Each structure stands twice: as structure tokens, then as C-alpha cells.
């Protein structure tokens, strides 16, 4: 009796050839069964493969993000971050740089103007100005002429915050509309944060840098 089934069985050489080319048994079987629909079937297979690939990428990314989020921040990590920040600030101060944010409009004070004025603010204990000591970590001034100064002291226990704030008020009067000092102890100050000029002044005053705080290194 003649076989009326015109669809080649899965072991058919034609099916094997098509499947080896596209590596998709279901689509290969459809192509062998209905060659006239080849383009539509291949397009559908490619679309399915692309969607599957995109989903895999999303799942891998989500898994990686979850893994990073699960990593705990240890005390050692925090200490290393602080040391890195201290080294960056020290390097900037050695090169005469301070983190400045300013609005450079005509007739208005800039952060650079504030930086220059702060050279007149002298640390009462050490006799060197706060800029050359490297106590100023950043200066920001907005479009209304209000300044925010991020500053530290040589030690957290230093009782001179009020005195230094008064000195700042004196030198900044008429330069800015108002100012605020944000005191910070992170990273802690160390001798490397002094400018070369500050180090020379300290030596001239007879201070031994080796006796000053170095715990920020």
C-alpha cells in the first residue's frame, strides 16, 4: 500500500540537512512540511531567538547586580576609601588645587575669590593660614553669592571652630552675601595635605612634621 504521508519523517535526510543549518528541530520540521512558508518561518524563528537572547542578558545583568548589592561593605573597605580620599586631597593641595564650584558671572565673587581670601584666616595654634595647612577641602558659591566652605581641623578635638568661623566672617565680609562652614572629619587631616608653602612655614616656625597627625595616610 502506498504511503500517503507526504511529510518526511524526522530521520529524513532533508530534515537533517535543514536542522543542521538552523539548529531548531521544530522550525526545521515546519520548513520540510511547508517549504512555501520558508521566509515567514525563518523570520519567526529569528524573532524568537532574539527575544530569548535579550531575556537571558536581562537575567544575567540582574543576577550580577544582585551579587554586587549583596557584597557587604566592611570596615576595611571603608578605611581604604577614606585613605584613598585623603591621598586625593593631599595630592590636590600639593598642586595648589581645591575643589571649587563657582558661578563666574560679572561683578560676582567666585570660589577662587573665596579661596584667596581664606589665606588671611590663620590657625591660632599653628600660625599658618587654613589654605596652606590644607584644612579646606572644598568651596562652593551659588548664583546668589552664598558660599559653602567644607573644612576640617588638624584634630577632631580642636576647640577652635568658633574662632576660625569668626575669622572667616571677617575676611569674607563684603565678598559674599553669606557663608557657612561645613565641618568634616572625613577624611581626617594629615601633614601631607599641607601645601609646599605651608610645610615651609611650619618648618620655619619650628614645628616637627613628624609630631603632627598622620592617621589619614
N, CA, C and O of each residue as an XYZ file, in Angstrom:
868
protein
N       0.869     -1.196      0.000
C       0.000      0.000      0.000
C       0.891      1.226      0.000
O       1.858      1.294      0.759
N       0.570      2.199     -0.851
C       1.409      3.408     -0.965
C       1.282      4.251      0.288
O       0.215      4.320      0.899
N       2.372      4.890      0.663
C       2.365      5.784      1.831
C       1.847      7.132      1.397
O       2.478      7.829      0.604
N       0.657      7.505      1.940
C       0.058      8.789      1.552
C       0.620      9.955      2.352
O       0.284     11.106      2.074
N       1.473      9.681      3.346
C       2.027     10.757      4.174
C       3.177     11.429      3.420
O       4.241     10.839      3.229
N       2.939     12.684      2.994
C       3.949     13.406      2.216
C       4.973     14.110      3.101
O       5.939     14.668      2.581
N       4.790     14.102      4.441
C       5.721     14.772      5.352
C       6.852     13.829      5.680
O       6.602     12.762      6.242
N       8.088     14.171      5.354
C       9.211     13.271      5.632
C       9.341     13.034      7.128
O       9.161     13.964      7.914
N       9.649     11.810      7.538
C       9.844     11.553      8.962
C      11.065     12.292      9.488
O      11.881     12.779      8.706
N      11.197     12.381     10.838
C      12.266     13.169     11.448
C      13.646     12.653     11.043
O      14.613     13.415     11.069
N      13.761     11.366     10.666
C      15.054     10.832     10.277
C      15.393     11.087      8.829
O      16.431     10.637      8.344
N      14.523     11.813      8.122
C      14.714     12.082      6.704
C      15.968     12.932      6.482
O      16.211     13.870      7.241
N      16.768     12.621      5.456
C      17.987     13.399      5.182
C      17.713     14.878      4.944
O      18.531     15.734      5.280
N      16.530     15.174      4.349
C      16.202     16.588      4.094
C      16.047     17.327      5.418
O      16.563     18.430      5.599
N      15.318     16.687      6.345
C      15.141     17.296      7.671
C      16.491     17.476      8.365
O      16.761     18.524      8.951
N      17.339     16.436      8.293
C      18.638     16.508      8.948
C      19.467     17.669      8.402
O      20.143     18.362      9.162
N      19.414     17.880      7.101
C      20.192     18.955      6.487
C      19.677     20.326      6.936
O      20.462     21.217      7.260
N      18.342     20.484      6.950
C      17.752     21.774      7.349
C      18.047     22.043      8.818
O      18.428     23.154      9.186
N      17.871     21.029      9.656
C      18.063     21.213     11.098
C      19.511     21.538     11.429
O      19.768     22.336     12.330
N      20.478     20.931     10.710
C      21.887     21.240     10.970
C      22.208     22.679     10.590
O      23.136     23.280     11.131
N      21.429     23.231      9.650
C      21.675     24.609      9.212
C      21.111     25.632     10.189
O      21.718     26.681     10.404
N      19.940     25.336     10.791
C      19.300     26.337     11.652
C      19.293     25.938     13.119
O      18.988     26.769     13.974
N      19.623     24.682     13.437
C      19.689     24.195     14.821
C      18.389     24.483     15.576
O      18.408     24.999     16.694
N      17.265     24.141     14.950
C      15.951     24.341     15.575
C      15.023     23.267     15.029
O      14.409     23.476     13.983
N      14.894     22.102     15.711
C      14.112     20.984     15.179
C      12.671     21.344     14.826
O      12.166     20.906     13.793
N      12.007     22.124     15.657
C      10.605     22.459     15.393
C      10.474     23.258     14.102
O       9.610     22.980     13.271
N      11.361     24.273     13.944
C      11.300     25.089     12.729
C      11.725     24.271     11.520
O      11.155     24.424     10.440
N      12.729     23.396     11.687
C      13.175     22.554     10.580
C      12.051     21.659     10.099
O      11.854     21.504      8.894
N      11.311     21.066     11.027
C      10.191     20.199     10.643
C       9.122     20.992      9.892
O       8.539     20.498      8.926
N       8.867     22.241     10.347
C       7.869     23.078      9.667
C       8.318     23.439      8.266
O       7.506     23.483      7.341
N       9.618     23.700      8.101
C      10.142     24.052      6.784
C      10.035     22.883      5.820
O       9.670     23.067      4.659
N      10.351     21.677      6.291
C      10.265     20.497      5.432
C       8.811     20.228      5.054
O       8.521     19.816      3.931
N       7.896     20.463      6.001
C       6.479     20.207      5.752
C       5.857     21.244      4.837
O       4.958     20.938      4.054
N       6.352     22.497      4.942
C       5.720     23.584      4.187
C       6.799     24.508      3.626
O       6.996     25.605      4.148
N       7.498     24.087      2.575
C       8.592     24.895      2.025
C       8.148     26.271      1.563
O       8.947     27.208      1.555
N       6.883     26.409      1.178
C       6.411     27.700      0.669
C       6.428     28.779      1.736
O       6.460     29.968      1.420
N       6.408     28.372      2.995
C       6.369     29.349      4.092
C       7.751     29.566      4.702
O       7.862     29.990      5.853
N       8.798     29.279      3.939
C      10.159     29.339      4.466
C      10.483     30.699      5.093
O      10.970     30.756      6.222
N      10.217     31.794      4.372
C      10.592     33.122      4.874
C       9.886     33.432      6.187
O      10.514     33.883      7.145
N       8.564     33.186      6.228
C       7.810     33.502      7.447
C       8.315     32.675      8.627
O       8.446     33.186      9.740
N       8.600     31.380      8.375
C       9.051     30.515      9.453
C      10.431     30.929      9.980
O      10.668     30.928     11.188
N      11.339     31.282      9.054
C      12.675     31.703      9.473
C      12.629     33.029     10.233
O      13.338     33.218     11.222
N      11.774     33.954      9.746
C      11.634     35.235     10.447
C      11.112     35.023     11.863
O      11.594     35.642     12.812
N      10.119     34.141     11.996
C       9.558     33.863     13.317
C      10.597     33.222     14.229
O      10.662     33.533     15.418
N      11.417     32.318     13.666
C      12.452     31.665     14.467
C      13.505     32.664     14.935
O      13.965     32.598     16.075
N      13.890     33.594     14.048
C      14.886     34.599     14.415
C      14.356     35.525     15.499
O      15.075     35.889     16.429
N      13.077     35.904     15.365
C      12.472     36.775     16.356
C      12.433     36.103     17.735
O      12.724     36.729     18.754
N      12.072     34.830     17.742
C      12.023     34.074     18.993
C      13.411     33.987     19.624
O      13.567     34.132     20.837
N      14.428     33.743     18.765
C      15.795     33.620     19.264
C      16.275     34.950     19.838
O      16.948     34.980     20.868
N      15.926     36.051     19.168
C      16.337     37.373     19.647
C      15.694     37.688     20.986
O      16.348     38.228     21.879
N      14.397     37.350     21.132
C      13.710     37.604     22.398
C      14.327     36.785     23.522
O      14.501     37.273     24.639
N      14.654     35.534     23.214
C      15.264     34.667     24.219
C      16.625     35.195     24.645
O      16.967     35.174     25.827
N      17.409     35.676     23.661
C      18.732     36.217     23.972
C      18.646     37.461     24.833
O      19.428     37.626     25.769
N      17.679     38.358     24.516
C      17.507     39.576     25.310
C      17.112     39.252     26.740
O      17.585     39.880     27.688
N      16.235     38.263     26.884
C      15.815     37.861     28.221
C      16.981     37.284     29.016
O      17.115     37.541     30.212
N      17.828     36.498     28.339
C      18.995     35.931     29.016
C      19.929     37.035     29.513
O      20.449     36.971     30.627
N      20.133     38.056     28.662
C      21.010     39.163     29.041
C      20.454     39.898     30.252
O      21.192     40.257     31.170
N      19.112     40.122     30.240
C      18.487     40.807     31.368
C      18.644     40.007     32.650
O      18.925     40.565     33.711
N      18.460     38.696     32.547
C      18.579     37.853     33.735
C      20.010     37.836     34.263
O      20.229     37.854     35.474
N      20.998     37.800     33.339
C      22.387     37.804     33.762
C      22.755     39.128     34.427
O      23.463     39.149     35.434
N      22.265     40.242     33.853
C      22.546     41.556     34.426
C      21.937     41.688     35.807
O      22.575     42.178     36.739
N      20.684     41.239     35.931
C      20.007     41.313     37.224
C      20.737     40.474     38.266
O      20.870     40.884     39.419
N      21.209     39.299     37.855
C      21.935     38.429     38.789
C      23.242     39.081     39.229
O      23.622     39.006     40.398
N      23.936     39.733     38.265
C      25.200     40.393     38.596
C      24.969     41.553     39.549
O      25.719     41.739     40.507
N      23.899     42.355     39.276
C      23.577     43.484     40.148
C      23.237     43.000     41.547
O      23.651     43.595     42.542
N      22.475     41.907     41.613
C      22.095     41.365     42.916
C      23.324     40.894     43.672
O      23.411     41.048     44.890
N      24.285     40.314     42.937
C      25.515     39.857     43.576
C      26.321     41.018     44.129
O      26.867     40.936     45.229
N      26.396     42.135     43.339
C      27.133     43.301     43.816
C      26.456     43.909     45.031
O      27.125     44.322     45.979
N      25.119     43.966     45.005
C      24.382     44.569     46.116
C      24.535     43.739     47.377
O      24.465     44.257     48.492
N      24.748     42.434     47.185
C      24.838     41.549     48.352
C      26.194     41.621     49.022
O      26.357     41.166     50.154
N      27.188     42.203     48.315
C      28.523     42.265     48.896
C      28.526     43.257     50.066
O      28.194     44.426     49.873
N      28.885     42.827     51.239
C      28.867     43.740     52.386
C      30.035     44.716     52.337
O      31.117     44.383     51.855
N      29.801     45.936     52.847
C      30.864     46.918     52.970
C      31.514     46.722     54.329
O      30.883     46.945     55.362
N      32.746     46.315     54.330
C      33.433     46.025     55.575
C      34.126     47.274     56.103
O      34.274     48.273     55.398
N      34.546     47.193     57.361
C      35.285     48.302     57.960
C      36.587     48.543     57.199
O      37.032     49.682     57.057
N      37.192     47.456     56.712
C      38.436     47.596     55.943
C      38.187     48.354     54.635
O      39.001     49.182     54.225
N      37.031     48.056     53.972
C      36.683     48.771     52.740
C      36.510     50.255     53.021
O      37.013     51.094     52.275
N      35.796     50.580     54.100
C      35.548     51.975     54.449
C      36.849     52.697     54.760
O      37.038     53.846     54.361
N      37.752     52.020     55.475
C      39.041     52.626     55.808
C      39.865     52.879     54.555
O      40.524     53.912     54.439
N      39.830     51.929     53.608
C      40.583     52.101     52.359
C      40.007     53.251     51.537
O      40.759     54.014     50.932
N      38.662     53.384     51.509
C      38.039     54.507     50.805
C      38.491     55.833     51.406
O      38.776     56.790     50.686
N      38.553     55.876     52.742
C      38.971     57.103     53.416
C      40.427     57.433     53.090
O      40.767     58.590     52.845
N      41.290     56.403     53.088
C      42.687     56.642     52.750
C      42.839     57.133     51.309
O      43.663     58.003     51.026
N      42.037     56.567     50.405
C      42.082     56.995     49.001
C      41.663     58.448     48.871
O      42.291     59.216     48.143
N      40.593     58.830     49.582
C      40.124     60.213     49.541
C      41.172     61.154     50.128
O      41.399     62.244     49.603
N      41.804     60.732     51.210
C      42.838     61.564     51.829
C      44.016     61.766     50.886
O      44.551     62.869     50.786
N      44.421     60.702     50.192
C      45.538     60.822     49.240
C      45.181     61.766     48.093
O      46.022     62.535     47.630
N      43.912     61.701     47.633
C      43.496     62.598     46.542
C      43.543     64.049     46.998
O      44.043     64.911     46.276
N      43.021     64.325     48.199
C      43.027     65.694     48.715
C      44.461     66.180     48.910
O      44.794     67.316     48.571
N      45.307     65.305     49.461
C      46.705     65.683     49.675
C      47.384     66.027     48.352
O      48.114     67.015     48.265
N      47.148     65.220     47.330
C      47.755     65.467     46.014
C      47.277     66.806     45.455
O      48.071     67.574     44.911
N      45.968     67.087     45.590
C      45.430     68.355     45.101
C      46.079     69.536     45.826
O      46.440     70.534     45.203
N      46.222     69.410     47.149
C      46.807     70.513     47.911
C      48.271     70.718     47.548
O      48.747     71.853     47.507
N      48.988     69.631     47.286
C      50.378     69.761     46.874
C      50.489     70.531     45.567
O      51.490     71.202     45.315
N      49.463     70.432     44.743
C      49.456     71.117     43.444
C      48.686     72.434     43.500
O      48.427     73.052     42.467
N      48.323     72.861     44.709
C      47.627     74.126     44.870
C      46.179     74.103     44.430
O      45.615     75.138     44.077
N      45.571     72.918     44.450
C      44.187     72.796     43.990
C      43.249     72.586     45.166
O      43.595     71.937     46.154
N      42.050     73.150     45.039
C      40.970     72.902     45.988
C      39.720     72.675     45.157
O      39.567     73.259     44.083
N      38.839     71.842     45.643
C      37.600     71.561     44.915
C      36.736     72.813     44.915
O      36.111     73.145     45.923
N      36.702     73.512     43.770
C      35.973     74.776     43.650
C      34.734     74.614     42.786
O      34.775     73.993     41.724
N      33.630     75.184     43.259
C      32.410     75.228     42.465
C      31.893     76.664     42.531
O      31.548     77.159     43.604
N      31.843     77.323     41.385
C      31.515     78.739     41.408
C      30.686     79.140     40.209
O      30.660     78.455     39.186
N      30.005     80.274     40.360
C      29.303     80.904     39.254
C      30.137     82.105     38.837
O      30.274     83.068     39.592
N      30.693     82.044     37.630
C      31.616     83.074     37.166
C      30.881     84.188     36.427
O      31.131     84.406     35.241
N      29.997     84.884     37.094
C      29.277     85.974     36.418
C      29.932     87.309     36.737
O      30.604     87.452     37.758
N      29.736     88.272     35.870
C      30.388     89.578     36.009
C      29.930     90.261     37.296
O      28.739     90.306     37.604
N      30.892     90.788     38.033
C      30.571     91.541     39.239
C      30.222     90.686     40.436
O      29.792     91.214     41.462
N      30.398     89.363     40.331
C      30.051     88.494     41.457
C      31.280     87.702     41.885
O      32.080     87.268     41.056
N      31.410     87.524     43.185
C      32.555     86.774     43.699
C      32.487     85.329     43.236
O      31.407     84.766     43.060
N      33.661     84.738     43.040
C      33.745     83.339     42.645
C      34.377     82.536     43.772
O      34.853     83.094     44.760
N      34.373     81.227     43.608
C      35.010     80.367     44.606
C      36.501     80.656     44.693
O      37.096     80.543     45.765
N      37.110     81.029     43.568
C      38.533     81.373     43.587
C      38.779     82.614     44.437
O      39.806     82.709     45.110
N      37.847     83.569     44.414
C      37.976     84.763     45.263
C      37.918     84.378     46.741
O      38.673     84.897     47.563
N      37.005     83.458     47.060
C      36.880     82.990     48.445
C      38.156     82.268     48.859
O      38.645     82.452     49.974
N      38.692     81.449     47.964
C      39.935     80.727     48.250
C      41.052     81.704     48.583
O      41.785     81.505     49.552
N      41.184     82.758     47.787
C      42.246     83.743     48.024
C      42.045     84.445     49.368
O      43.008     84.683     50.097
N      40.805     84.774     49.691
C      40.528     85.468     50.950
C      40.860     84.595     52.156
O      41.298     85.103     53.188
N      40.656     83.293     52.031
C      40.882     82.394     53.163
C      42.360     82.256     53.526
O      42.688     81.715     54.582
N      43.250     82.736     52.665
C      44.672     82.757     53.023
C      44.920     83.714     54.196
O      45.978     83.680     54.824
N      43.925     84.571     54.480
C      44.063     85.502     55.607
C      43.542     84.912     56.918
O      43.674     85.534     57.973
N      42.959     83.731     56.858
C      42.449     83.070     58.067
C      43.561     82.196     58.632
O      43.959     81.207     58.017
N      44.058     82.570     59.806
C      45.218     81.895     60.392
C      44.779     80.933     61.490
O      43.979     81.285     62.358
N      45.311     79.718     61.440
C      45.072     78.768     62.518
C      45.797     79.290     63.765
O      47.021     79.413     63.754
N      45.052     79.600     64.846
C      45.684     80.228     66.021
C      46.738     79.365     66.688
O      47.666     79.903     67.293
N      46.631     78.059     66.599
C      47.588     77.176     67.262
C      48.883     77.034     66.476
O      49.966     76.983     67.058
N      48.767     76.971     65.135
C      49.939     76.687     64.312
C      50.518     77.920     63.628
O      51.661     77.899     63.172
N      49.734     78.995     63.554
C      50.246     80.226     62.968
C      50.368     80.204     61.455
O      51.085     81.026     60.883
N      49.680     79.274     60.793
C      49.702     79.162     59.331
C      48.256     79.248     58.852
O      47.340     78.797     59.541
N      48.051     79.836     57.651
C      46.679     80.008     57.196
C      46.033     78.674     56.813
O      46.718     77.702     56.494
N      44.714     78.656     56.853
C      43.967     77.400     56.678
C      44.123     76.825     55.279
O      44.008     75.613     55.095
N      44.384     77.678     54.283
C      44.558     77.167     52.927
C      45.886     76.423     52.818
O      45.924     75.314     52.283
N      46.968     77.006     53.311
C      48.278     76.360     53.201
C      48.395     75.171     54.143
O      49.184     74.258     53.896
N      47.621     75.174     55.214
C      47.594     73.993     56.076
C      46.852     72.835     55.413
O      47.005     71.681     55.814
N      46.054     73.147     54.405
C      45.284     72.099     53.734
C      44.016     71.729     54.477
O      43.516     70.612     54.346
N      43.494     72.669     55.263
C      42.290     72.389     56.042
C      41.014     72.552     55.229
O      39.959     72.059     55.628
N      41.098     73.236     54.096
C      39.914     73.496     53.278
C      39.800     72.407     52.214
O      40.669     72.275     51.353
N      38.725     71.633     52.283
C      38.519     70.530     51.338
C      37.698     70.957     50.117
O      37.786     70.318     49.068
N      36.912     72.010     50.234
C      36.102     72.431     49.090
C      35.444     73.775     49.332
O      35.183     74.152     50.474
N      35.173     74.500     48.246
C      34.498     75.796     48.313
C      33.427     75.821     47.226
O      33.701     75.529     46.063
N      32.228     76.168     47.613
C      31.138     76.258     46.642
C      30.426     77.595     46.836
O      30.168     78.011     47.966
N      30.116     78.258     45.738
C      29.395     79.522     45.813
C      28.281     79.509     44.775
O      28.513     79.147     43.622
N      27.084     79.899     45.171
C      25.960     79.812     44.247
C      25.705     81.144     43.554
O      26.420     82.121     43.775
N      24.665     81.169     42.702
C      24.392     82.365     41.901
C      23.923     83.540     42.736
O      23.869     84.664     42.236
N      23.582     83.311     43.997
C      23.167     84.400     44.883
C      24.315     84.903     45.754
O      24.115     85.735     46.639
N      25.510     84.393     45.500
C      26.666     84.864     46.244
C      26.794     84.255     47.619
O      27.454     84.828     48.487
N      26.180     83.104     47.841
C      26.282     82.423     49.134
C      27.349     81.337     49.024
O      27.360     80.558     48.071
N      28.243     81.295     50.007
C      29.372     80.365     49.952
C      29.214     79.257     50.987
O      28.751     79.487     52.105
N      29.615     78.041     50.584
C      29.692     76.908     51.492
C      31.140     76.422     51.470
O      31.672     76.070     50.417
N      31.761     76.407     52.635
C      33.162     76.012     52.747
C      33.225     74.694     53.510
O      32.758     74.604     54.646
N      33.797     73.684     52.890
C      33.998     72.399     53.561
C      35.399     72.401     54.164
O      36.398     72.498     53.450
N      35.453     72.294     55.483
C      36.731     72.485     56.174
C      36.890     71.455     57.293
O      35.912     70.933     57.827
N      38.132     71.183     57.625
C      38.450     70.305     58.748
C      39.426     71.030     59.660
O      39.770     72.187     59.418
N      39.873     70.349     60.710
C      40.905     70.869     61.601
C      41.965     69.787     61.784
O      41.768     68.635     61.398
N      43.073     70.171     62.369
C      44.170     69.215     62.478
C      43.797     68.018     63.342
O      44.314     66.921     63.132
N      42.902     68.214     64.314
C      42.401     67.102     65.125
C      40.919     67.338     65.407
O      40.501     68.487     65.548
N      40.126     66.290     65.491
C      38.696     66.463     65.776
C      38.437     67.134     67.116
O      37.393     67.759     67.297
N      39.362     67.018     68.053
C      39.158     67.592     69.385
C      39.535     69.073     69.451
O      39.408     69.696     70.506
N      39.995     69.638     68.340
C      40.430     71.037     68.328
C      39.250     71.953     68.672
O      38.193     71.845     68.050
N      39.411     72.856     69.656
C      38.289     73.696     70.111
C      38.173     75.027     69.374
O      37.543     75.957     69.879
N      38.772     75.133     68.187
C      38.903     76.440     67.547
C      37.853     76.723     66.480
O      37.984     77.699     65.742
N      36.824     75.903     66.381
C      35.858     76.100     65.289
C      35.217     77.485     65.331
O      35.106     78.146     64.298
N      34.798     77.926     66.505
C      34.133     79.233     66.619
C      35.081     80.365     66.252
O      34.687     81.311     65.571
N      36.329     80.272     66.700
C      37.309     81.316     66.405
C      37.588     81.394     64.908
O      37.668     82.488     64.349
N      37.736     80.245     64.259
C      38.002     80.238     62.823
C      36.782     80.737     62.048
O      36.933     81.434     61.044
N      35.588     80.390     62.497
C      34.379     80.900     61.848
C      34.330     82.425     61.939
O      33.936     83.089     60.980
N      34.726     82.985     63.084
C      34.748     84.448     63.234
C      35.766     85.073     62.289
O      35.500     86.117     61.692
N      36.941     84.435     62.146
C      37.953     84.951     61.223
C      37.438     84.917     59.786
O      37.660     85.853     59.018
N      36.748     83.832     59.429
C      36.192     83.720     58.078
C      35.160     84.818     57.831
O      35.118     85.409     56.752
N      34.338     85.082     58.828
C      33.326     86.125     58.687
C      33.982     87.478     58.428
O      33.465     88.286     57.657
N      35.116     87.721     59.072
C      35.811     88.998     58.897
C      36.375     89.146     57.487
O      36.196     90.185     56.852
N      37.057     88.106     56.995
C      37.714     88.222     55.681
C      36.718     88.102     54.524
O      36.997     88.568     53.419
N      35.567     87.486     54.768
C      34.590     87.313     53.688
C      33.526     88.408     53.674
O      32.688     88.444     52.772
N      33.552     89.292     54.657
C      32.574     90.389     54.708
C      32.711     91.267     53.473
O      33.806     91.733     53.158
N      31.612     91.492     52.778
C      31.616     92.300     51.563
C      31.986     91.517     50.318
O      31.808     92.002     49.200
N      32.494     90.320     50.502
C      32.855     89.489     49.345
C      31.706     88.572     48.954
O      31.395     88.423     47.772
N      31.073     87.955     49.958
C      29.927     87.084     49.701
C      28.735     87.575     50.515
O      28.893     88.256     51.528
N      27.547     87.218     50.056
C      26.335     87.631     50.765
C      26.255     86.950     52.132
O      25.911     87.578     53.133
N      26.572     85.681     52.156
C      26.606     84.915     53.400
C      27.446     83.665     53.169
O      27.730     83.299     52.029
N      27.837     83.019     54.253
C      28.642     81.808     54.109
C      28.301     80.839     55.234
O      27.726     81.203     56.260
N      28.686     79.585     54.989
C      28.522     78.543     56.002
C      29.727     77.625     55.924
O      30.215     77.310     54.838
N      30.201     77.198     57.086
C      31.293     76.226     57.116
C      30.711     74.867     57.474
O      30.083     74.707     58.520
N      30.922     73.897     56.607
C      30.550     72.512     56.890
C      31.795     71.803     57.426
O      32.694     71.450     56.662
N      31.841     71.600     58.740
C      32.994     70.935     59.345
C      32.931     69.435     59.065
O      31.880     68.810     59.209
N      34.047     68.878     58.671
C      34.097     67.449     58.362
C      35.368     66.836     58.952
O      36.394     67.504     59.083
N      35.279     65.582     59.295
C      36.443     64.860     59.815
C      36.737     63.644     58.934
O      37.476     62.741     59.327
N      36.149     63.637     57.744
C      36.335     62.534     56.814
C      36.753     63.080     55.455
O      35.971     63.794     54.827
N      37.949     62.775     54.982
C      38.979     62.024     55.705
C      39.661     62.911     56.740
O      39.643     64.134     56.608
N      40.261     62.317     57.764
C      40.973     63.130     58.754
C      42.186     63.802     58.128
O      42.807     63.272     57.207
N      42.508     64.986     58.650
C      43.654     65.745     58.134
C      44.958     65.026     58.467
O      45.071     64.375     59.505
N      45.943     65.150     57.574
C      47.289     64.684     57.890
C      48.297     65.632     57.257
O      47.928     66.457     56.420
N      49.554     65.528     57.641
C      50.568     66.506     57.237
C      50.749     66.574     55.727
O      51.166     67.610     55.208
N      50.448     65.504     55.016
C      50.610     65.518     53.561
C      49.640     66.478     52.884
O      49.826     66.825     51.718
N      48.616     66.905     53.598
C      47.624     67.792     52.994
C      48.073     69.250     52.967
O      47.412     70.086     52.350
N      49.177     69.565     53.621
C      49.705     70.932     53.566
C      50.258     71.224     52.171
O      50.761     70.331     51.490
N      50.158     72.474     51.765
C      50.811     72.882     50.528
C      52.314     72.973     50.793
O      52.726     73.016     51.952
N      53.135     73.002     49.751
C      54.578     73.173     49.972
C      54.885     74.442     50.772
O      55.794     74.457     51.603
N      54.113     75.512     50.510
C      54.311     76.761     51.252
C      53.984     76.573     52.720
O      54.677     77.086     53.598
N      52.893     75.813     52.979
C      52.511     75.561     54.361
C      53.564     74.762     55.097
O      53.860     75.041     56.259
N      54.135     73.769     54.432
C      55.177     72.954     55.061
C      56.408     73.807     55.386
O      57.032     73.629     56.432
N      56.752     74.733     54.485
C      57.897     75.612     54.730
C      57.636     76.526     55.916
O      58.517     76.751     56.746
N      56.415     77.053     55.987
C      56.077     77.933     57.112
C      56.133     77.170     58.432
O      56.616     77.690     59.438
N      55.636     75.933     58.424
C      55.654     75.128     59.636
C      57.097     74.874     60.082
O      57.413     74.957     61.269
N      57.958     74.565     59.122
C      59.358     74.314     59.455
C      60.016     75.577     59.999
O      60.809     75.516     60.938
N      59.681     76.732     59.399
C      60.260     77.996     59.848
C      59.809     78.341     61.259
O      60.535     78.997     62.006
N      58.607     77.899     61.624
C      58.094     78.157     62.969
C      58.601     77.137     63.977
O      58.294     77.234     65.165
N      59.371     76.162     63.515
C      59.975     75.197     64.411
C      59.143     73.969     64.690
O      59.450     73.212     65.611
N      58.080     73.752     63.905
C      57.248     72.566     64.111
C      57.887     71.358     63.436
O      58.403     71.457     62.323
N      57.849     70.239     64.109
C      58.326     68.984     63.542
C      57.140     68.249     62.932
O      56.237     67.815     63.647
N      57.145     68.108     61.593
C      56.014     67.481     60.914
C      55.782     66.061     61.410
O      54.655     65.568     61.369
N      56.830     65.403     61.875
C      56.692     64.029     62.352
C      55.838     63.916     63.602
O      55.352     62.833     63.929
N      55.651     65.039     64.307
C      54.843     65.010     65.522
C      53.384     65.393     65.270
O      52.567     65.401     66.191
N      53.069     65.709     64.015
C      51.704     66.083     63.686
C      50.930     64.874     63.212
O      51.531     63.875     62.816
N      49.581     64.944     63.243
C      48.759     63.766     62.886
C      49.050     63.242     61.486
O      49.171     64.013     60.534
N      49.159     61.931     61.375
C      49.378     61.284     60.088
C      48.412     60.111     59.895
O      48.631     59.266     59.026
N      47.352     60.055     60.695
C      46.454     58.896     60.632
C      45.589     58.884     59.394
O      44.850     57.920     59.192
N      45.641     59.904     58.553
C      44.840     59.878     57.331
C      45.538     59.152     56.200
O      44.937     58.954     55.144
N      46.779     58.750     56.382
C      47.529     58.120     55.301
C      47.114     56.680     55.124
O      47.642     55.987     54.254
